[in-house]
Amino acid sequence: MDCLRSSSCCRWMWNTSTKRKRRALQTVQHGARLAAQIRRLYGSNKKASRPFWICLTGFSTDSPLYEECLRMNDGFSAYLLDVTEEDCFSLFPLESLVYLTPDSERALEDIDENTVYILGGLVDESIQKKVTFQKAREHSVKTARLPIQEYMVRRQNEKNYHSEILAINQVFDILSTYFETHSWPEALKKGVSPGKGYILRNPVDDGQRKFQM
């Protein structure tokens, strides 16, 4: 388990922000869902050949969420990750941050070793459009979105905004897979479930579309 700190990949700084300003996350139901996402994210990181450094910020040890993590996740107190009550915007230099949000106009092209990527700790049911984007703007932090629009298309009759929202462990799986394969199609296929309403573009059709443009 020392690999979480000693491997070369651990130079990539990873931040999972779990600070909750929405009352919904104070409920046991939402806390349990977020705790489960953290467990899955941590499990994926343990299995990764090049694991990330994970930092839970705005995370109080006397909060209902922390209690849910202890209740649901065996050995949570011994997880090899950093936990701090400090806000990510004060913990790291603002110029080193990139807030991952589906509302960003900029698609993430690559993973930079000098960047701290923020995954907002909000469960699907509590998300409103542009909440994470507005938070990033308030702190003058750069944003990026997963390149879903560039590599996938929405199936017909799929128009629900919440179908675009991924859990933090799903976002992590996509980025972890991309980092190992350097293939966005492969990473997105793994992380974006069919239930989200997206499928990979046909390479031939996509090439013809770009040629016609």
TAFENVEN-V418664 format. One record per residue. N is the residue number from 1. RES is the residue in three letters. SS is DSSP state (h for helix, s for strand, l for the rest). PHI is phi in whole degrees, 0 to 359 (999 if undefined). PSI is psi in whole degrees, 0 to 359 (NA if undefined). Layout:
n=N res=RES ss=SS phi=PHI psi=PSI
n=N res=RES ss=SS phi=PHI psi=PSI
//
This chain:
n=1 res=MET ss=l phi=999 psi=348
n=2 res=ASP ss=l phi=296 psi=345
n=3 res=CYS ss=h phi=298 psi=337
n=4 res=LEU ss=h phi=297 psi=339
n=5 res=ARG ss=h phi=244 psi=335
n=6 res=SER ss=h phi=262 psi=338
n=7 res=SER ss=l phi=288 psi=159
n=8 res=SER ss=h phi=298 psi=330
n=9 res=CYS ss=h phi=294 psi=336
n=10 res=CYS ss=h phi=288 psi=358
n=11 res=ARG ss=h phi=288 psi=340
n=12 res=TRP ss=l phi=283 psi=120
n=13 res=MET ss=s phi=272 psi=132
n=14 res=TRP ss=s phi=235 psi=132
n=15 res=ASN ss=s phi=234 psi=124
n=16 res=THR ss=s phi=251 psi=106
n=17 res=SER ss=s phi=278 psi=125
n=18 res=THR ss=l phi=239 psi=17
n=19 res=LYS ss=l phi=293 psi=131
n=20 res=ARG ss=l phi=244 psi=116
n=21 res=LYS ss=l phi=251 psi=359
n=22 res=ARG ss=l phi=260 psi=134
n=23 res=ARG ss=h phi=298 psi=332
n=24 res=ALA ss=h phi=302 psi=326
n=25 res=LEU ss=h phi=284 psi=357
n=26 res=GLN ss=h phi=277 psi=346
n=27 res=THR ss=l phi=283 psi=153
n=28 res=VAL ss=h phi=298 psi=322
n=29 res=GLN ss=h phi=300 psi=309
n=30 res=HIS ss=h phi=288 psi=324
n=31 res=GLY ss=h phi=298 psi=322
n=32 res=ALA ss=h phi=295 psi=320
n=33 res=ARG ss=h phi=294 psi=318
n=34 res=LEU ss=h phi=291 psi=322
n=35 res=ALA ss=h phi=299 psi=321
n=36 res=ALA ss=h phi=294 psi=322
n=37 res=GLN ss=h phi=295 psi=320
n=38 res=ILE ss=h phi=297 psi=319
n=39 res=ARG ss=h phi=298 psi=315
n=40 res=ARG ss=h phi=293 psi=320
n=41 res=LEU ss=h phi=299 psi=314
n=42 res=TYR ss=h phi=296 psi=319
n=43 res=GLY ss=h phi=298 psi=319
n=44 res=SER ss=h phi=296 psi=320
n=45 res=ASN ss=h phi=294 psi=324
n=46 res=LYS ss=h phi=297 psi=325
n=47 res=LYS ss=h phi=276 psi=345
n=48 res=ALA ss=l phi=292 psi=142
n=49 res=SER ss=l phi=288 psi=337
n=50 res=ARG ss=l phi=226 psi=79
n=51 res=PRO ss=l phi=290 psi=155
n=52 res=PHE ss=l phi=267 psi=159
n=53 res=TRP ss=s phi=278 psi=126
n=54 res=ILE ss=s phi=251 psi=133
n=55 res=CYS ss=s phi=230 psi=119
n=56 res=LEU ss=s phi=269 psi=113
n=57 res=THR ss=s phi=254 psi=159
n=58 res=GLY ss=l phi=59 psi=33
n=59 res=PHE ss=l phi=246 psi=104
n=60 res=SER ss=l phi=269 psi=135
n=61 res=THR ss=l phi=286 psi=352
n=62 res=ASP ss=l phi=252 psi=20
n=63 res=SER ss=l phi=267 psi=158
n=64 res=PRO ss=h phi=301 psi=326
n=65 res=LEU ss=h phi=295 psi=317
n=66 res=TYR ss=h phi=298 psi=319
n=67 res=GLU ss=h phi=298 psi=322
n=68 res=GLU ss=h phi=293 psi=322
n=69 res=CYS ss=h phi=297 psi=319
n=70 res=LEU ss=h phi=293 psi=321
n=71 res=ARG ss=h phi=289 psi=319
n=72 res=MET ss=h phi=267 psi=334
n=73 res=ASN ss=l phi=246 psi=105
n=74 res=ASP ss=l phi=302 psi=130
n=75 res=GLY ss=l phi=76 psi=17
n=76 res=PHE ss=h phi=302 psi=322
n=77 res=SER ss=h phi=295 psi=344
n=78 res=ALA ss=h phi=255 psi=6
n=79 res=TYR ss=l phi=304 psi=140
n=80 res=LEU ss=l phi=274 psi=78
n=81 res=LEU ss=l phi=207 psi=166
n=82 res=ASP ss=s phi=264 psi=138
n=83 res=VAL ss=s phi=234 psi=130
n=84 res=THR ss=l phi=214 psi=148
n=85 res=GLU ss=l phi=279 psi=348
n=86 res=GLU ss=l phi=289 psi=144
n=87 res=ASP ss=l phi=287 psi=144
n=88 res=CYS ss=h phi=298 psi=333
n=89 res=PHE ss=h phi=286 psi=341
n=90 res=SER ss=h phi=257 psi=342
n=91 res=LEU ss=h phi=281 psi=324
n=92 res=PHE ss=l phi=240 psi=154
n=93 res=PRO ss=l phi=300 psi=133
n=94 res=LEU ss=h phi=301 psi=326
n=95 res=GLU ss=h phi=290 psi=347
n=96 res=SER ss=h phi=266 psi=356
n=97 res=LEU ss=s phi=265 psi=144
n=98 res=VAL ss=s phi=226 psi=119
n=99 res=TYR ss=s phi=270 psi=118
n=100 res=LEU ss=s phi=279 psi=116
n=101 res=THR ss=l phi=215 psi=138
n=102 res=PRO ss=l phi=293 psi=349
n=103 res=ASP ss=l phi=268 psi=0
n=104 res=SER ss=l phi=289 psi=148
n=105 res=GLU ss=l phi=276 psi=345
n=106 res=ARG ss=l phi=259 psi=125
n=107 res=ALA ss=s phi=278 psi=139
n=108 res=LEU ss=l phi=289 psi=123
n=109 res=GLU ss=l phi=262 psi=326
n=110 res=ASP ss=l phi=204 psi=171
n=111 res=ILE ss=l phi=256 psi=124
n=112 res=ASP ss=l phi=259 psi=132
n=113 res=GLU ss=l phi=290 psi=344
n=114 res=ASN ss=l phi=260 psi=12
n=115 res=THR ss=l phi=249 psi=142
n=116 res=VAL ss=s phi=259 psi=118
n=117 res=TYR ss=s phi=264 psi=126
n=118 res=ILE ss=s phi=261 psi=124
n=119 res=LEU ss=s phi=253 psi=118
n=120 res=GLY ss=s phi=290 psi=131
n=121 res=GLY ss=l phi=276 psi=63
n=122 res=LEU ss=l phi=239 psi=133
n=123 res=VAL ss=l phi=282 psi=159
n=124 res=ASP ss=h phi=308 psi=314
n=125 res=GLU ss=h phi=293 psi=341
n=126 res=SER ss=h phi=260 psi=1
n=127 res=ILE ss=l phi=275 psi=134
n=128 res=GLN ss=l phi=247 psi=153
n=129 res=LYS ss=l phi=300 psi=133
n=130 res=LYS ss=l phi=70 psi=15
n=131 res=VAL ss=h phi=298 psi=309
n=132 res=THR ss=h phi=291 psi=324
n=133 res=PHE ss=h phi=296 psi=316
n=134 res=GLN ss=h phi=295 psi=323
n=135 res=LYS ss=h phi=298 psi=318
n=136 res=ALA ss=h phi=296 psi=318
n=137 res=ARG ss=h phi=296 psi=322
n=138 res=GLU ss=h phi=302 psi=329
n=139 res=HIS ss=l phi=253 psi=10
n=140 res=SER ss=l phi=56 psi=44
n=141 res=VAL ss=l phi=256 psi=140
n=142 res=LYS ss=s phi=296 psi=151
n=143 res=THR ss=s phi=235 psi=162
n=144 res=ALA ss=s phi=202 psi=156
n=145 res=ARG ss=s phi=236 psi=158
n=146 res=LEU ss=l phi=296 psi=144
n=147 res=PRO ss=l phi=282 psi=51
n=148 res=ILE ss=h phi=295 psi=317
n=149 res=GLN ss=h phi=296 psi=330
n=150 res=GLU ss=h phi=281 psi=334
n=151 res=TYR ss=h phi=240 psi=353
n=152 res=MET ss=s phi=226 psi=161
n=153 res=VAL ss=s phi=232 psi=151
n=154 res=ARG ss=s phi=277 psi=136
n=155 res=ARG ss=l phi=294 psi=155
n=156 res=GLN ss=l phi=301 psi=147
n=157 res=ASN ss=l phi=68 psi=17
n=158 res=GLU ss=l phi=251 psi=98
n=159 res=LYS ss=l phi=233 psi=11
n=160 res=ASN ss=l phi=281 psi=123
n=161 res=TYR ss=h phi=302 psi=323
n=162 res=HIS ss=h phi=293 psi=345
n=163 res=SER ss=h phi=291 psi=344
n=164 res=GLU ss=h phi=273 psi=349
n=165 res=ILE ss=l phi=273 psi=131
n=166 res=LEU ss=l phi=247 psi=147
n=167 res=ALA ss=l phi=292 psi=158
n=168 res=ILE ss=h phi=298 psi=327
n=169 res=ASN ss=h phi=290 psi=329
n=170 res=GLN ss=h phi=290 psi=318
n=171 res=VAL ss=h phi=299 psi=316
n=172 res=PHE ss=h phi=298 psi=317
n=173 res=ASP ss=h phi=299 psi=321
n=174 res=ILE ss=h phi=297 psi=311
n=175 res=LEU ss=h phi=291 psi=322
n=176 res=SER ss=h phi=295 psi=318
n=177 res=THR ss=h phi=293 psi=319
n=178 res=TYR ss=h phi=298 psi=319
n=179 res=PHE ss=h phi=297 psi=328
n=180 res=GLU ss=h phi=277 psi=328
n=181 res=THR ss=h phi=252 psi=340
n=182 res=HIS ss=l phi=55 psi=34
n=183 res=SER ss=l phi=231 psi=110
n=184 res=TRP ss=h phi=294 psi=319
n=185 res=PRO ss=h phi=303 psi=316
n=186 res=GLU ss=h phi=294 psi=318
n=187 res=ALA ss=h phi=293 psi=316
n=188 res=LEU ss=h phi=291 psi=323
n=189 res=LYS ss=h phi=298 psi=324
n=190 res=LYS ss=h phi=286 psi=321
n=191 res=GLY ss=h phi=266 psi=335
n=192 res=VAL ss=l phi=261 psi=105
n=193 res=SER ss=l phi=290 psi=156
n=194 res=PRO ss=h phi=304 psi=331
n=195 res=GLY ss=h phi=294 psi=344
n=196 res=LYS ss=h phi=283 psi=349
n=197 res=GLY ss=l phi=88 psi=13
n=198 res=TYR ss=s phi=242 psi=147
n=199 res=ILE ss=s phi=226 psi=157
n=200 res=LEU ss=s phi=294 psi=144
n=201 res=ARG ss=l phi=297 psi=149
n=202 res=ASN ss=l phi=285 psi=120
n=203 res=PRO ss=h phi=304 psi=323
n=204 res=VAL ss=h phi=291 psi=311
n=205 res=ASP ss=h phi=297 psi=321
n=206 res=ASP ss=h phi=293 psi=323
n=207 res=GLY ss=h phi=294 psi=321
n=208 res=GLN ss=h phi=293 psi=323
n=209 res=ARG ss=h phi=297 psi=318
n=210 res=LYS ss=h phi=292 psi=324
n=211 res=PHE ss=h phi=294 psi=321
n=212 res=GLN ss=h phi=292 psi=330
n=213 res=MET ss=l phi=288 psi=NA
//
